[in-house]
Amino acid sequence: MAATATSSLSHLLLAPKSRTHPNPSRLPSRWGGSATSLPRRRRLTPAISAAASDLLSPAPSLKSRLAAGDTLYGLFLLSFSPTLAELAALAGYDYVVVDMEHGPGGIPEALACLRALDAARTPAVLRLPEASAVWAKKALDLGPAGLMLPAVESPAAATEAVSYCRYPPRGVRGAAHPIVRASAYGLDDSYLSRCEDDTLVICQVETAPGIAQVEAIAAVDGVDVVQMGPLDLSASMGYLWDPGNRKVRATLREAERKVLEARKKKVAAASDGNAAYLGGFAMPNDPPEQLKLRGYHMVAGTADIAMFRKAALADVKRFREAVMEIGEEGDEEEGEEENKENDGYWSE
């Protein structure tokens, strides 16, 4: 797929368009006079700078970046806050997963987050509550860059998951493409020709039965990424309270090895068979840097809720442990000036 393939609706929502007024004779006075007083070839819109052109140019898709060898770093959004989604995008994450499986939001809340991410030119992946045709259909119609389908335990289940993301005859996705957001409400004539190639299909393998068949799942046509689920895997293996258990770690490492080796063999042989990329979640006992070093192609470092929890606890702890000695007003003022330089919320 071309490196300039789009990853979301931003290519349509943000792309510059050449527009002419529908009735030049009725241009308002703010243009500096009547329409007849304007030179015929005068441009009514300002020239676009080089920087703006870069901003408005199509963004590479997640698929094209993976094919180019990039390691993608993402964040899970459980709060369903468009503000936090926008902030995550501006911070530089390669993708954001809007989590409908464990987060409190549904389709309307996810839509608001997708709009914020599209505006900030960051691909959104929707994690579904379950791997089903109904949820996939509703999610795909919003126009995300990809779908994450939970608890895929067999090649047959992976094949079904892929079918949910494809129109007939290759799949079972319901067709409403002339009116849904994914096709810019029917304004994007190219949508049908590229949607299945653009959409990243991520199958979560997060149970003992799934891990046992991870190689076969990764080989299913249309599965782009196999996403490891260490926490659910630990529960599936009987170690709910001990996700860092050595048996869980050993099982996860073996599954990683199988997926990575299958991918390497496919690249080396330039074969036509499928071999999915490897994705995963960082854990306290397995930080994102370690996943990157082990060869993961997509790494989710944390969740917005976890980040806020950590920052909030540290903030409260710092305040409660602060001790002020009587007569140290001068020191306080000196420290205050230093804090003003370091903190991002001073308004003076």
DRENDO-1510 file (C-alpha; in Angstrom, 1 decimal, always signed):
<recs>
REC; n; res; u; v; w
REC; 1; MET; +0.0; +0.0; +0.0 .
REC; 2; ALA; +1.3; +3.5; -0.8 .
REC; 3; ALA; +2.9; +5.4; +2.1 .
REC; 4; THR; +0.5; +8.3; +1.5 .
REC; 5; ALA; -2.6; +6.2; +2.1 .
REC; 6; THR; -4.8; +7.9; +4.7 .
REC; 7; SER; -5.3; +6.6; +8.2 .
REC; 8; SER; -8.5; +8.3; +9.0 .
REC; 9; LEU; -11.0; +10.9; +7.9 .
REC; 10; SER; -8.6; +13.7; +8.4 .
REC; 11; HIS; -7.6; +13.6; +4.7 .
REC; 12; LEU; -11.1; +14.7; +3.8 .
REC; 13; LEU; -11.9; +16.8; +6.8 .
REC; 14; LEU; -8.7; +18.8; +6.6 .
REC; 15; ALA; -7.8; +18.7; +3.0 .
REC; 16; PRO; -7.6; +22.2; +1.3 .
REC; 17; LYS; -10.3; +22.7; -1.3 .
REC; 18; SER; -10.6; +25.3; -4.0 .
REC; 19; ARG; -14.0; +27.0; -3.6 .
REC; 20; THR; -15.8; +29.7; -5.6 .
REC; 21; HIS; -18.7; +31.7; -4.4 .
REC; 22; PRO; -22.0; +30.3; -5.8 .
REC; 23; ASN; -23.2; +33.8; -6.8 .
REC; 24; PRO; -20.3; +36.3; -7.2 .
REC; 25; SER; -22.8; +39.2; -7.7 .
REC; 26; ARG; -23.9; +38.7; -4.1 .
REC; 27; LEU; -20.6; +38.8; -2.3 .
REC; 28; PRO; -20.9; +40.6; +1.0 .
REC; 29; SER; -19.4; +44.0; +1.6 .
REC; 30; ARG; -16.6; +42.6; +3.8 .
REC; 31; TRP; -14.8; +41.7; +0.6 .
REC; 32; GLY; -14.2; +45.4; +0.1 .
REC; 33; GLY; -16.9; +46.4; -2.2 .
REC; 34; SER; -19.3; +45.0; -4.8 .
REC; 35; ALA; -18.5; +42.0; -6.9 .
REC; 36; THR; -18.1; +44.2; -10.0 .
REC; 37; SER; -15.3; +46.2; -8.3 .
REC; 38; LEU; -13.2; +43.1; -7.8 .
REC; 39; PRO; -10.6; +42.0; -10.5 .
REC; 40; ARG; -11.9; +38.9; -12.1 .
REC; 41; ARG; -8.8; +36.8; -11.2 .
REC; 42; ARG; -8.4; +38.0; -7.6 .
REC; 43; ARG; -8.1; +35.2; -5.2 .
REC; 44; LEU; -10.5; +35.3; -2.3 .
REC; 45; THR; -8.6; +32.9; -0.1 .
REC; 46; PRO; -5.0; +33.5; +1.3 .
REC; 47; ALA; -2.1; +31.4; -0.1 .
REC; 48; ILE; -1.3; +28.3; +2.0 .
REC; 49; SER; +2.1; +28.3; +3.6 .
REC; 50; ALA; +4.5; +25.4; +3.2 .
REC; 51; ALA; +4.0; +24.5; +6.8 .
REC; 52; ALA; +0.2; +24.5; +6.4 .
REC; 53; SER; +0.5; +22.4; +3.3 .
REC; 54; ASP; +2.4; +19.8; +5.3 .
REC; 55; LEU; -0.2; +19.9; +8.0 .
REC; 56; LEU; -3.0; +19.4; +5.5 .
REC; 57; SER; -1.3; +16.7; +3.4 .
REC; 58; PRO; -2.6; +13.1; +3.8 .
REC; 59; ALA; -1.2; +11.3; +6.9 .
REC; 60; PRO; +0.4; +7.9; +6.4 .
REC; 61; SER; -1.8; +5.0; +7.5 .
REC; 62; LEU; -0.9; +2.7; +10.3 .
REC; 63; LYS; -0.5; -0.2; +7.8 .
REC; 64; SER; +1.9; +1.8; +5.6 .
REC; 65; ARG; +4.0; +2.7; +8.7 .
REC; 66; LEU; +4.2; -0.9; +9.8 .
REC; 67; ALA; +5.2; -1.9; +6.3 .
REC; 68; ALA; +7.9; +0.7; +6.4 .
REC; 69; GLY; +9.4; -0.8; +9.5 .
REC; 70; ASP; +8.2; +1.8; +12.1 .
REC; 71; THR; +7.6; +0.7; +15.7 .
REC; 72; LEU; +4.3; +2.4; +16.7 .
REC; 73; TYR; +3.7; +3.7; +20.2 .
REC; 74; GLY; +0.1; +4.1; +21.4 .
REC; 75; LEU; -2.1; +5.0; +24.4 .
REC; 76; PHE; -5.4; +3.5; +25.5 .
REC; 77; LEU; -8.2; +6.0; +26.2 .
REC; 78; LEU; -10.6; +4.7; +28.8 .
REC; 79; SER; -12.0; +8.0; +30.0 .
REC; 80; PHE; -13.7; +8.8; +26.6 .
REC; 81; SER; -12.6; +12.4; +27.1 .
REC; 82; PRO; -12.2; +14.2; +23.8 .
REC; 83; THR; -9.9; +16.7; +25.6 .
REC; 84; LEU; -7.6; +13.9; +26.7 .
REC; 85; ALA; -7.8; +12.3; +23.3 .
REC; 86; GLU; -6.7; +15.6; +21.7 .
REC; 87; LEU; -3.9; +16.0; +24.3 .
REC; 88; ALA; -2.6; +12.5; +23.6 .
REC; 89; ALA; -2.5; +13.2; +19.9 .
REC; 90; LEU; -0.7; +16.5; +20.4 .
REC; 91; ALA; +1.8; +14.8; +22.7 .
REC; 92; GLY; +2.9; +12.6; +19.8 .
REC; 93; TYR; +1.4; +9.2; +20.2 .
REC; 94; ASP; +1.4; +7.2; +16.9 .
REC; 95; TYR; -2.2; +6.0; +17.6 .
REC; 96; VAL; -4.8; +6.0; +20.3 .
REC; 97; VAL; -7.1; +3.1; +21.2 .
REC; 98; VAL; -10.5; +4.2; +22.3 .
REC; 99; ASP; -11.5; +1.3; +24.6 .
REC; 100; MET; -15.1; +0.4; +24.3 .
REC; 101; GLU; -14.4; -3.0; +26.0 .
REC; 102; HIS; -13.4; -1.7; +29.4 .
REC; 103; GLY; -14.2; +2.0; +29.2 .
REC; 104; PRO; -17.7; +3.4; +30.0 .
REC; 105; GLY; -18.5; +4.8; +26.6 .
REC; 106; GLY; -20.3; +3.6; +23.6 .
REC; 107; ILE; -20.6; +4.7; +20.0 .
REC; 108; PRO; -21.7; +8.3; +20.6 .
REC; 109; GLU; -18.8; +8.9; +23.1 .
REC; 110; ALA; -16.3; +7.2; +20.8 .
REC; 111; LEU; -17.4; +9.4; +17.9 .
REC; 112; ALA; -16.5; +12.5; +19.9 .
REC; 113; CYS; -13.0; +11.1; +20.6 .
REC; 114; LEU; -12.5; +10.2; +16.9 .
REC; 115; ARG; -13.4; +13.7; +15.9 .
REC; 116; ALA; -10.8; +15.1; +18.3 .
REC; 117; LEU; -8.1; +12.6; +17.1 .
REC; 118; ASP; -8.9; +13.3; +13.4 .
REC; 119; ALA; -8.5; +17.0; +13.9 .
REC; 120; ALA; -5.1; +16.4; +15.5 .
REC; 121; ARG; -4.2; +14.0; +12.7 .
REC; 122; THR; -3.7; +10.9; +14.9 .
REC; 123; PRO; -5.1; +7.5; +13.9 .
REC; 124; ALA; -7.8; +6.1; +16.2 .
REC; 125; VAL; -8.3; +2.4; +16.8 .
REC; 126; LEU; -11.6; +1.3; +18.4 .
REC; 127; ARG; -11.4; -1.7; +20.7 .
REC; 128; LEU; -14.8; -3.4; +20.6 .
REC; 129; PRO; -16.7; -4.8; +23.6 .
REC; 130; GLU; -16.9; -8.1; +21.8 .
REC; 131; ALA; -15.9; -9.6; +18.5 .
REC; 132; SER; -19.2; -9.5; +16.7 .
REC; 133; ALA; -20.6; -8.4; +13.4 .
REC; 134; VAL; -22.9; -5.8; +15.0 .
REC; 135; TRP; -20.2; -4.0; +17.0 .
REC; 136; ALA; -17.8; -4.1; +14.1 .
REC; 137; LYS; -20.4; -2.6; +11.7 .
REC; 138; LYS; -21.2; +0.3; +14.0 .
REC; 139; ALA; -17.6; +1.0; +14.8 .
REC; 140; LEU; -16.3; +0.8; +11.2 .
REC; 141; ASP; -19.1; +3.2; +10.0 .
REC; 142; LEU; -17.5; +5.9; +12.3 .
REC; 143; GLY; -14.3; +5.8; +10.2 .
REC; 144; PRO; -11.5; +4.6; +12.5 .
REC; 145; ALA; -8.0; +3.7; +11.3 .
REC; 146; GLY; -8.5; +0.2; +12.8 .
REC; 147; LEU; -10.5; -2.2; +14.9 .
REC; 148; MET; -9.2; -4.3; +17.9 .
REC; 149; LEU; -11.3; -7.4; +18.5 .
REC; 150; PRO; -11.0; -9.1; +21.9 .
REC; 151; ALA; -10.6; -12.7; +22.9 .
REC; 152; VAL; -9.8; -14.4; +19.6 .
REC; 153; GLU; -9.1; -18.0; +20.4 .
REC; 154; SER; -8.8; -19.9; +17.1 .
REC; 155; PRO; -8.1; -19.5; +13.4 .
REC; 156; ALA; -11.8; -19.9; +12.8 .
REC; 157; ALA; -12.6; -17.0; +15.2 .
REC; 158; ALA; -10.0; -14.9; +13.5 .
REC; 159; THR; -11.5; -15.6; +10.1 .
REC; 160; GLU; -14.9; -14.5; +11.4 .
REC; 161; ALA; -13.4; -11.4; +12.9 .
REC; 162; VAL; -11.9; -10.4; +9.5 .
REC; 163; SER; -15.2; -11.1; +7.8 .
REC; 164; TYR; -16.9; -8.5; +10.1 .
REC; 165; CYS; -14.6; -5.9; +8.6 .
REC; 166; ARG; -15.3; -6.7; +4.9 .
REC; 167; TYR; -18.2; -6.1; +2.7 .
REC; 168; PRO; -19.9; -9.0; +0.8 .
REC; 169; PRO; -18.9; -11.2; -0.9 .
REC; 170; ARG; -15.6; -11.3; +1.1 .
REC; 171; GLY; -17.4; -10.6; +4.4 .
REC; 172; VAL; -20.6; -9.8; +6.2 .
REC; 173; ARG; -20.3; -6.1; +7.0 .
REC; 174; GLY; -23.5; -4.3; +6.5 .
REC; 175; ALA; -23.5; -1.7; +3.7 .
REC; 176; ALA; -24.5; +1.9; +4.4 .
REC; 177; HIS; -21.5; +3.5; +2.8 .
REC; 178; PRO; -23.3; +6.3; +1.0 .
REC; 179; ILE; -24.3; +8.0; +4.3 .
REC; 180; VAL; -21.9; +7.1; +7.1 .
REC; 181; ARG; -19.0; +9.1; +8.5 .
REC; 182; ALA; -16.4; +6.6; +7.3 .
REC; 183; SER; -17.1; +7.7; +3.7 .
REC; 184; ALA; -17.4; +11.4; +4.7 .
REC; 185; TYR; -21.2; +10.8; +4.5 .
REC; 186; GLY; -20.9; +9.7; +0.9 .
REC; 187; LEU; -18.6; +12.5; -0.3 .
REC; 188; ASP; -15.6; +10.2; -0.6 .
REC; 189; ASP; -15.9; +8.4; -3.9 .
REC; 190; SER; -12.8; +6.4; -3.2 .
REC; 191; TYR; -14.0; +4.9; +0.1 .
REC; 192; LEU; -15.2; +1.5; -1.2 .
REC; 193; SER; -12.1; +0.9; -3.2 .
REC; 194; ARG; -9.7; +1.4; -0.3 .
REC; 195; CYS; -11.5; +0.9; +3.0 .
REC; 196; GLU; -10.6; -2.8; +3.4 .
REC; 197; ASP; -7.0; -2.2; +2.5 .
REC; 198; ASP; -6.7; +0.8; +4.9 .
REC; 199; THR; -8.4; -0.6; +8.0 .
REC; 200; LEU; -6.1; -2.3; +10.4 .
REC; 201; VAL; -7.6; -5.5; +11.8 .
REC; 202; ILE; -6.1; -6.4; +15.2 .
REC; 203; CYS; -7.0; -9.7; +16.9 .
REC; 204; GLN; -6.4; -9.9; +20.6 .
REC; 205; VAL; -4.9; -13.2; +21.7 .
REC; 206; GLU; -5.3; -13.2; +25.5 .
REC; 207; THR; -6.3; -16.7; +26.7 .
REC; 208; ALA; -4.5; -20.0; +27.1 .
REC; 209; PRO; -6.5; -21.6; +24.2 .
REC; 210; GLY; -5.7; -18.6; +22.0 .
REC; 211; ILE; -2.0; -18.7; +22.8 .
REC; 212; ALA; -1.9; -22.4; +21.9 .
REC; 213; GLN; -3.0; -21.5; +18.4 .
REC; 214; VAL; -1.3; -18.1; +18.0 .
REC; 215; GLU; +0.7; -19.1; +15.0 .
REC; 216; ALA; -2.4; -20.2; +13.1 .
REC; 217; ILE; -4.2; -17.1; +14.1 .
REC; 218; ALA; -1.4; -14.9; +12.8 .
REC; 219; ALA; -1.5; -16.8; +9.5 .
REC; 220; VAL; -5.2; -16.0; +8.8 .
REC; 221; ASP; -5.6; -13.8; +5.8 .
REC; 222; GLY; -6.7; -10.3; +6.8 .
REC; 223; VAL; -5.3; -10.4; +10.4 .
REC; 224; ASP; -2.9; -7.5; +10.4 .
REC; 225; VAL; -1.8; -7.5; +14.0 .
REC; 226; VAL; -1.9; -10.1; +16.8 .
REC; 227; GLN; -2.3; -8.2; +20.1 .
REC; 228; MET; -1.0; -10.0; +23.2 .
REC; 229; GLY; -3.1; -9.6; +26.3 .
REC; 230; PRO; -0.9; -10.4; +29.3 .
REC; 231; LEU; -3.4; -9.5; +32.0 .
REC; 232; ASP; -6.2; -11.7; +30.6 .
REC; 233; LEU; -3.7; -14.4; +29.9 .
REC; 234; SER; -2.6; -14.5; +33.5 .
REC; 235; ALA; -6.3; -14.8; +34.6 .
REC; 236; SER; -6.8; -17.5; +32.0 .
REC; 237; MET; -3.9; -19.5; +33.4 .
REC; 238; GLY; -5.1; -19.2; +37.0 .
REC; 239; TYR; -2.8; -16.3; +38.1 .
REC; 240; LEU; -5.3; -13.4; +38.2 .
REC; 241; TRP; -3.5; -11.9; +41.2 .
REC; 242; ASP; +0.0; -12.6; +39.8 .
REC; 243; PRO; +0.3; -11.3; +36.2 .
REC; 244; GLY; +4.1; -11.3; +36.5 .
REC; 245; ASN; +4.2; -15.0; +37.3 .
REC; 246; ARG; +7.1; -16.7; +35.6 .
REC; 247; LYS; +4.8; -19.3; +34.0 .
REC; 248; VAL; +2.8; -16.4; +32.5 .
REC; 249; ARG; +5.9; -14.7; +31.3 .
REC; 250; ALA; +7.3; -17.8; +29.7 .
REC; 251; THR; +4.0; -18.5; +27.9 .
REC; 252; LEU; +3.9; -15.0; +26.6 .
REC; 253; ARG; +7.5; -15.1; +25.4 .
REC; 254; GLU; +6.9; -18.3; +23.5 .
REC; 255; ALA; +3.9; -16.8; +21.8 .
REC; 256; GLU; +5.9; -13.7; +20.9 .
REC; 257; ARG; +8.6; -15.8; +19.4 .
REC; 258; LYS; +6.2; -17.7; +17.2 .
REC; 259; VAL; +4.6; -14.6; +15.8 .
REC; 260; LEU; +7.9; -12.8; +15.2 .
REC; 261; GLU; +9.5; -15.8; +13.6 .
REC; 262; ALA; +6.5; -16.3; +11.3 .
REC; 263; ARG; +6.8; -12.6; +10.3 .
REC; 264; LYS; +10.5; -12.9; +9.6 .
REC; 265; LYS; +10.1; -16.0; +7.5 .
REC; 266; LYS; +7.4; -14.3; +5.4 .
REC; 267; VAL; +9.6; -11.3; +4.8 .
REC; 268; ALA; +12.7; -13.4; +4.0 .
REC; 269; ALA; +10.8; -15.6; +1.6 .
REC; 270; ALA; +8.7; -12.8; +0.1 .
REC; 271; SER; +5.8; -15.2; +0.3 .
REC; 272; ASP; +2.1; -14.4; -0.3 .
REC; 273; GLY; +0.9; -16.0; +2.9 .
REC; 274; ASN; -0.2; -13.9; +5.8 .
REC; 275; ALA; +2.0; -13.3; +8.9 .
REC; 276; ALA; +0.6; -10.7; +11.3 .
REC; 277; TYR; +2.6; -8.0; +13.1 .
REC; 278; LEU; +3.0; -8.3; +16.9 .
REC; 279; GLY; +1.3; -5.9; +19.2 .
REC; 280; GLY; +1.1; -5.7; +23.0 .
REC; 281; PHE; +0.4; -4.0; +26.2 .
REC; 282; ALA; +3.1; -2.8; +28.6 .
REC; 283; MET; +2.9; -4.0; +32.3 .
REC; 284; PRO; +4.5; -2.9; +35.5 .
REC; 285; ASN; +6.8; -5.9; +35.3 .
REC; 286; ASP; +7.3; -5.5; +31.5 .
REC; 287; PRO; +7.7; -1.8; +30.5 .
REC; 288; PRO; +7.1; -0.6; +26.9 .
REC; 289; GLU; +10.8; -0.2; +26.3 .
REC; 290; GLN; +11.3; -3.9; +26.8 .
REC; 291; LEU; +8.5; -4.8; +24.3 .
REC; 292; LYS; +10.2; -2.5; +21.8 .
REC; 293; LEU; +13.6; -4.2; +22.3 .
REC; 294; ARG; +11.9; -7.7; +21.9 .
REC; 295; GLY; +10.7; -6.8; +18.5 .
REC; 296; TYR; +7.1; -5.7; +19.0 .
REC; 297; HIS; +5.7; -3.7; +16.1 .
REC; 298; MET; +2.9; -1.9; +18.1 .
REC; 299; VAL; +3.3; -1.1; +21.8 .
REC; 300; ALA; +0.6; +0.4; +24.0 .
REC; 301; GLY; +2.5; +2.0; +26.9 .
REC; 302; THR; -0.3; +2.8; +29.3 .
REC; 303; ALA; -3.9; +4.1; +29.6 .
REC; 304; ASP; -5.1; +7.7; +30.3 .
REC; 305; ILE; -6.7; +6.7; +33.5 .
REC; 306; ALA; -3.5; +5.1; +34.8 .
REC; 307; MET; -1.5; +8.1; +33.9 .
REC; 308; PHE; -3.9; +10.5; +35.7 .
REC; 309; ARG; -4.0; +8.2; +38.7 .
REC; 310; LYS; -0.3; +8.1; +39.0 .
REC; 311; ALA; +0.0; +11.9; +38.6 .
REC; 312; ALA; -2.8; +12.6; +41.0 .
REC; 313; LEU; -1.4; +10.3; +43.7 .
REC; 314; ALA; +2.0; +11.9; +43.4 .
REC; 315; ASP; +0.5; +15.4; +43.6 .
REC; 316; VAL; -1.5; +14.6; +46.8 .
REC; 317; LYS; +1.5; +12.8; +48.4 .
REC; 318; ARG; +3.8; +15.7; +47.7 .
REC; 319; PHE; +1.4; +18.2; +49.2 .
REC; 320; ARG; +0.7; +16.1; +52.3 .
REC; 321; GLU; +4.3; +15.4; +53.0 .
REC; 322; ALA; +5.4; +19.0; +52.7 .
REC; 323; VAL; +6.6; +20.5; +55.9 .
REC; 324; MET; +7.1; +24.3; +56.5 .
REC; 325; GLU; +9.2; +25.5; +59.3 .
REC; 326; ILE; +8.3; +28.8; +61.0 .
REC; 327; GLY; +10.4; +31.7; +59.9 .
REC; 328; GLU; +11.3; +30.3; +56.5 .
REC; 329; GLU; +9.3; +32.8; +54.4 .
REC; 330; GLY; +12.4; +33.8; +52.4 .
REC; 331; ASP; +13.1; +30.3; +51.5 .
REC; 332; GLU; +9.4; +29.8; +50.5 .
REC; 333; GLU; +9.6; +32.8; +48.1 .
REC; 334; GLU; +12.8; +31.5; +46.5 .
REC; 335; GLY; +11.3; +28.1; +46.0 .
REC; 336; GLU; +8.2; +29.6; +44.6 .
REC; 337; GLU; +10.1; +31.3; +41.9 .
REC; 338; GLU; +11.8; +28.0; +41.0 .
REC; 339; ASN; +8.4; +26.2; +40.9 .
REC; 340; LYS; +7.0; +28.9; +38.5 .
REC; 341; GLU; +9.6; +28.0; +36.0 .
REC; 342; ASN; +9.0; +24.3; +36.3 .
REC; 343; ASP; +5.2; +24.0; +36.5 .
REC; 344; GLY; +2.9; +24.4; +33.6 .
REC; 345; TYR; -0.1; +25.9; +35.2 .
REC; 346; TRP; +1.1; +29.3; +36.6 .
REC; 347; SER; -0.8; +32.2; +35.2 .
REC; 348; GLU; +1.2; +35.1; +36.7 .
</recs>
